[in-house]
Amino acid sequence: MTYQQKPSIFQLGSVHESGASVIVSGWGLGMCASGCRCHRNPADGQLALAEDQAGGSLGLRSFAPDGQCDCCEAWTSGELLAILRDVAAVGALESQEPAAG
């Protein structure tokens, strides 16, 4: 199994299947790496999302001259659903020890 870097996530969203489309909404994505240049718009330095509803993925638009990105790959809807599942599982855990303080 190989690991490809992904954009950072700073806000959780939702994933909905709608027929043949997968709608990924509300997610906040940040840079994949601090020195990455291909995802910043040369005009204003902003990031832009790249969503593929047919393929069910969410990533960052590449502003590289050829439009290709070789520094990271988009999150798949399955991976985003797994993140939501894991966050819900952690939130459901009850602490065995009283909180310090």
C-alpha positions, 0 to 999 in steps of 0.5 A: 500500500502506498500513501499519497499526501492529501489536503489538510482538513480544517472543517468537517462537512457531509457526504450524500449520495444522490443517484449517480452523484456523490455530493460532498459539502461543507468541508474545509480544505487547506494546503497539502504541504506548507511549501506547496505552490501548485494550489495557490491561484497566481492572481490572488494566492487563494485556494480553490476546491476541485470536486468530482461529483461523478467520481465522489472526490474532493481536493484542491484545484491545481494552478500548475501550467499543465493543470496537473498536481503531483504533490497530493491527491483528492479525498475520496467520498469513502475516506471522508465518510470514514473520517466522519464515522471515526469522529462520531465514534470518538465523540461517543466515547465516555471518559473513564476518568474525571476531567482534570481541573 
